[in-house]
Amino acid sequence: MEAELIRKDLWKVVEVSVDTEGKEAADIAKELETKIWNDLRDVHRARGFATSLALRRKFLTAKKKDDQSMQSWIGEIRGQAFTIEEATGTVVSDQDKILALTMGWPATFDPVIINFDSASPDT
């Protein structure tokens, strides 16, 4: 694999050097692993204006499936929010998560949404 990466001029992406002076083997291994995963994330992470728009559009237009449990739906929205945060480096607010969750509910949840809308901000 190393030879293939070198041939494709990609070895510099995975080649990591760490100052080992005065460090324990476990600390060196942990630092290497962290650097490798960070480098891989940076290389493969989709980013840019178009990506940000596409992820946000998917987030705000997602719909809960009829047979999907509420726990699964919440997990799906939280996962999409995490993806947006990782891809764009921005934070998805709790209010935006609540909006995405409730906008994706079927009409049978309208009374719950009305209740949310009339609740005080402290609640």
C-alpha positions in Angstrom: 0.0 0.0 0.0 2.9 2.4 0.8 4.3 1.9 -2.7 1.0 2.5 -4.3 0.5 5.7 -2.3 4.0 6.9 -3.2 3.4 6.1 -6.9 0.2 8.2 -6.8 2.1 11.0 -4.9 -0.2 10.6 -1.9 2.3 9.3 0.7 2.8 12.8 2.1 -0.9 12.7 3.2 -0.3 9.7 5.5 3.3 10.2 6.4 3.3 11.6 9.9 6.3 12.5 12.0 6.2 12.9 15.8 8.8 14.2 18.2 9.5 11.1 20.3 12.0 12.6 22.7 10.9 12.0 26.3 7.6 10.4 25.4 6.2 7.0 26.3 5.3 4.6 23.5 1.6 4.8 24.3 1.7 8.6 24.0 3.6 8.4 20.7 1.0 6.0 19.3 -1.9 8.1 20.5 -0.4 11.3 18.9 0.3 9.4 15.7 -3.3 8.1 15.6 -4.7 11.6 16.2 -2.6 13.2 13.5 -3.5 10.4 11.0 -7.2 10.7 11.6 -7.1 14.5 11.5 -5.2 14.4 8.2 -7.7 11.8 6.7 -10.6 13.9 7.8 -9.2 17.0 6.2 -8.4 15.3 2.9 -11.8 13.5 2.6 -14.1 16.0 4.2 -16.5 17.6 1.7 -16.5 21.3 2.1 -17.3 24.5 0.3 -20.3 26.7 -0.4 -22.2 24.1 -2.5 -21.6 21.3 0.0 -22.8 23.6 2.8 -26.0 24.5 0.9 -26.7 20.9 0.0 -26.3 19.6 3.6 -28.4 22.4 5.0 -31.1 21.9 2.4 -31.2 18.1 3.2 -31.3 19.0 7.0 -34.2 21.4 6.7 -36.3 19.4 4.3 -35.9 15.9 5.9 -39.2 14.2 6.6 -39.9 11.6 9.3 -41.0 8.3 7.7 -44.4 6.9 8.9 -42.8 3.7 10.2 -39.8 5.5 11.8 -39.7 5.7 15.6 -39.3 9.1 17.2 -35.9 8.0 18.6 -34.7 7.1 15.2 -36.0 10.4 13.8 -34.2 12.4 16.5 -31.0 10.4 15.8 -31.2 11.1 12.1 -31.5 14.9 12.6 -28.7 14.9 15.2 -26.6 12.9 12.7 -27.3 15.4 9.9 -26.5 18.3 12.3 -23.2 16.6 13.2 -22.4 16.2 9.5 -23.0 19.9 8.8 -20.8 20.9 11.7 -18.0 18.6 10.6 -18.2 19.7 7.0 -18.6 23.4 7.5 -16.9 24.1 10.8 -20.1 25.8 12.1 -22.3 25.0 15.0 -25.9 24.0 14.3 -28.0 25.7 17.1 -30.5 23.8 19.2 -33.2 26.0 17.8 -32.2 24.9 14.2 -32.3 21.2 15.4 -35.8 21.7 16.9 -37.0 23.4 13.6 -35.6 20.5 11.5 -37.2 18.0 13.8 -40.6 19.6 13.9 -40.7 20.6 10.2 -40.2 17.0 9.3 -43.2 15.7 11.4 -46.4 14.7 9.7 -49.6 16.8 10.1 -50.7 14.6 13.0 -48.1 16.4 15.1 -49.5 19.9 14.5 -50.9 20.3 18.0 -47.5 19.5 19.5 -45.9 22.1 17.2 -48.5 24.7 18.2 -47.8 24.0 21.8 -44.0 24.5 21.2 -44.7 27.7 19.4 -46.7 29.1 22.3 -44.3 28.0 25.0 -42.2 30.7 26.7 -38.5 30.8 25.8 -37.5 29.7 29.3 -39.4 26.4 28.8 
